[in-house]
Structures are given as structure tokens and as C-alpha cells.
Amino acid sequence: MLKKLRRLVFYLFLSSLIYVFITKFFEPPITITQFTNAFGLGLKRDYVSWNELSYNIKLAAIASEDQSFTDHMGFDWDAIEKSLHPKKKKKSKIPIGGGASTITQQTAKNVFLWQGAGISRYIRKLPEIYFTFLIEFVWGKKRILEVYLNVIETGPGCFGMEAAARYYFHKSAKKLTRDEAAMIIAGLPNPKKFTANPMTSRVAWRYPQILREMNNIETDEDIVALLKN
């Protein structure tokens, strides 16, 4: 029995490693989240290359979701520490983005695992840690951000920035302005509910903050080096 279990673990490890190497060069065919959404709101997606994603949308994602993206190896330990010992604040009716989950973690969860809260969230944690470290090592930052911007849910039935750009603004992701990019990113906590067009109150409140953060981080040497090509 123990021998069979070890063999199973080995094959799971080997298959996951092969799949991570494949997706370093090829887009993941479909994610669990995309598959489940296809039976409800439908599935609008169009994977595009790094050069077909505007500088603005790359900068907006980092500014809002993970400003330490170029500095960590998958986990933002400072953000995790703060999330474990939050300061008491007045309750806000509008949720604020940018928690302890990094872009790398979100990518690992979206590509290889599943969404969900409750017990499924805790079951997911160990493989999420494994895939987070693995894609940091195998893919690198540029590929992680590229895949992230192609697979995350960005609107009702929309996945990836190309689908969102065409759904909201009738243009390609390559042509998104700073404002448009910030509007799409502002809806990421719940893109089915928080939409850029028509603009919900959450997006109207959040996207100017993202624009300010984009200005603040734009001269960071590591971010400049990542986004220059």
C-alpha cells in the first residue's frame, strides 16, 4: 500500500512538473474556473502574447495587486504578516484590493488549481504553495505576469485582458489607455459584479487610486526592467 502511494505521489509530481514546463511555452488550454464558468455566463477569452498586452495593463496589475512582485519569490511575507495581525479599522462597504495573495499565487491557483472558499480553500493551500514556488523557478517573472493577464477572470464570462478590453472598450489589450487599464484591474476582486462599463461605484472609487499607484511605482528599477520589453 505504501509503495503504491509513493508511486502515485511520484507520478503526480512528474506530471505536474511536465505540465509546468509545457505551459512555460504554451498557453494552458483551459482552467477549472474557465470550465465551470462556461456553463453559466459563457467563456470569452483570447490569449495574447506579452507584446500584445499594453504596458499600461501590466503596470496597473502590479500597482494594484502586488507591488512587491519583482522583489519576492512567490510570497509577500510582509503582507502575510499584516494580514495575520490586521489593524482595527472602520468597516467599509467597498472592498479594497491587494491582499496577501501575490500575482504568482493567483496565477498558480488560476492555472493549476481551483477557486473557492471554505474547506476547499484549505485543501488548496498546500498544492498552491508547491505550484507557486515551481512557476517562480521555471517560468520567471515575465512569463508569470503574461499568463496571469491572460487567465484571470476580468468580467462577466470574460477571462484575460484581451477579452476584457474588447468587451468593455471594443479595442485590443495592446491599445488600452492608463485609465482603461486601471478600470479593468479595479474590478478584479469580483469582476462579475464590479464592471468597468457600465462603471460600478466600486470601480469609480478604486481606479483613481490605482492610477496614483501606477505613477508611484513606475520609476522602480526592477519594474522598469521587467516591463521595458
N, C-alpha and C positions, 0 to 999 in steps of 0.2 A: 504493500500500500504506500509506504513512504517512498519507495523507489519510483512508483508511478507519479506521485505528487511532485517529486523532484524533476522528473522528466517533463511533466506538464508546465511547471514553472520555467524550465529551460526553454521550452518551445514558445511559451508566451513572451519571454524575454527576447528570444531570437526574432520572432515575427514582429514584435514592436520595434526592434532596432532596424530591421529591414524596411519597415513602413516609414520610419522617421527619415531614413536615408533616401527613400523614394520621393517623399514629399519635400525634401530639400530642393529638388529639381523640378518636380511636377506638382500641380495643384491637387489637393485632396479631392477625390471625386464627389463626395457628399459627406456632410457631418450628421450626427444624430439629431441635432437641433434642426437643421435644414430639412431632414427627412420627416420629422414629426410635424413641422410647420406646413409642409407641402400638402397635407390633407385638410388644412384649415384655410389659411389666408393665401395659400399658393406659395410658389417659390420663384422669386425673381432674383437672379444672380448672374453675374458676368465677370469671371475672374480676369484681371488685367495685370500686366507686368509692373514692376517698380517704376519704370519710366512713364507709364500711363496713369500713375497716381500723382496728383498735383503736390507740389511742395507744401502748399497750404494745408492739405488734409493730413499729411504726415506730421507737420508741426502741431496742428490742432490736437491730434490724438495724444501726442507726448505731453503737451501742455495741460491737457485735461485729465488724462488717465494715469500718467506715470512719468513724472518729471525726472525721476532718477533712472530712467530706462537705460541710459548709456553707462551708468555707473555700477549697477548691480549685476549679479549673476543669476537673476531669475526671481529673487525675493528681496523686497524692500524691508529690511529688518526694523528700521526706524518707524516706518508706517505700521508695521505689525505691532510693535511695542505700544504705539499710540492707540491703536485700535483695542488693545487689551486693557488699557488704562485711560479711557476717554475722559476728558474734562466735562464737567456738567455744564450744559448749555440750555438755553431756552429752546423749546421744541419748535421746529419749523415745519410748515405744511408742505414745503417744496424740498425734495431730497437733493443733496449735494453730491456730485460725482467725485471720483478719485479716491477710492478707499485703499485698503492694504493690498488688494489684489493687483499685481503688476500686469503689464501688457503681455509678458511672457506667460504668466499663469493663465490669463484669459485665453491666450492662443492655444495653450496646451489643453485647456478644458474644452474649447470650442472644436478643435480638430480631432482630438483623440477620445474625448470623454463625453459627458452629458451635462445639461443644466439641471437645476432643481435645488430645492431647499430641503429642510427636514433631515431625515436619516440618510437619504441618498447623497446629501452634501458631505456627510461624514465618511460614507463609504468611498466617495470620490477622492478624498483628500490624499491618501497615500499614492495612488497612481498619478494624481495631479503633480505631486512633488517630484515623482520619478520623471514624468514627461517634461516638466519644467526644466529640470537640470539637463535632460537629454537634448532638448532642442537648443538650449543655450550653447551646449558643447558642439553639436553637429551643425546646426543651421547658422548661428551667428545673428547679430542684432538686425542687420538689414533684411535678411530673409524672414525673421520673426515678425518684424513690422509689416512687411509686404503681405504675408499670409494673414496676419491679424486684420489688416484693412480690407482683405478680400472675403473673409469668412464670418465676421461678426454680424449680428443682426442689426440692421440700420433703419428699419421702417416696417410698416405692415406688410409682411411677406417678402421683405427685401433683405438680402444678405450681401454685404460688401459695399464699398463706397461707389463703385460704378453703378450698381443698381439704384442706390440711394440718390446719386447725382441725377440720374435720368428720371427717376420717379418724382423727385421734388423740384428740380430745376431744369429738366429737359436738356441736359448737356452731359458731356463725359466728365469723369472724375478728374481728368487731366486739366480741365478748364475751370474748376471750382475756385471761386474767389476766397479771400480770407473769411469774410462774413459767412458765406455759404458753407464753408468747411466747418466753421465753429458752430453753426446751427445744427448740422447733422450730428456732430460729436456731442452737442448738448443734450441730445435725446437718448444717448446710449444707456442710461440706467433702465429705461423701459421704452424702447423705440416704437413699440406698438401704440403706446399711449402718448408719448411726448414726440410730436411731429414738427418738422421744420416748415411744412406747408400743407395745410394751414398751420401757422405758428401757434403752439400752445403757450400758456403763460410760463411754464417751466423753462421752455427753450428761450423765450424772450428775456427771461431773468438771467439765465445761465450763460448764453453765448457771449454777451459783452465781457463777462469775467474771463472766459476762455481766450478772447481776443487780447485782453491785457496780459494774460499769462504767456501767450504766444510771443508778445513783444518782449516780455521779461527774459525768456529763455533763448530767444533767437540768436543771441551772440555767444552762447555757451560753446566752447571749443569742440567738445565731444559731439554735441548735437549738430553743429555746423559740419563736422567731418562726416557724420552719418548721412546727412541729407544733401550733401553737395552734389552727388551724382544722381 
